[in-house]
Amino acid sequence: MTILIVSGIEGVRNCAEVVSKQLGMKVEFAGGRREAVDAMRRTEFAVVVLDETLAECDPQGAEAIWERSGLAIPMQINFALAGAARVIREIRAALQRRQREQAAARVAAREDIGAELKNTVSGLLLQSQLALAEQGLPNHVVQKLRMVEDLAGKLRSQLVAGPSPHQEIQGTSRVRA
């Protein structure tokens, strides 16, 4: 993950280095809109931090940066007032908030898909059981219907059990504190 810091204040380069060391992430610095847009064409960023004074002086430039930031977390900080420690806290908080939001979205999606699959599997079980209750079915059809019923039952059991602990842990990463 990479962070882009956009500021016209030269001393902010030092802040970018401190942020990089403290968060253990690569940090790129852009002195203005043009450099920032060029950087965003080359790299996808996790966070784009725009100096508030730059945004106030060039609102169209700020808008151009936000439009090109993609999925990056947009942040606006007044580097004239904020020190490196505050910038680090704000970035860390934003990254952790993003992780919580993504985890919640994954859980919600998993629950929605699980509910849909459970309904479909219940329908398969019901229909196969109703078909098996019919009289005079050829033996090979009965065998196939029992196989469908068995597979649907196994799938239902797997859906009720939910994901394994290993699957829950996969895909989660932490921001260094």
Secondary structure by P-SEA (a helix, b strand, c coil): cbbbbbcccccaaaaaaaaaaaacbbbbbbccaaaaaaaaaaccccbbbbcaaaaaacaaaaaaaaaaccccbbbbbccccccaaaaaaaaaaaaaaaaaaaaaaaaaaaaaaaaaaaaaaaaaaaaaaaaaacccccaaaaaaaaaaaaaaaaaaaaaaacccccccccccccccc
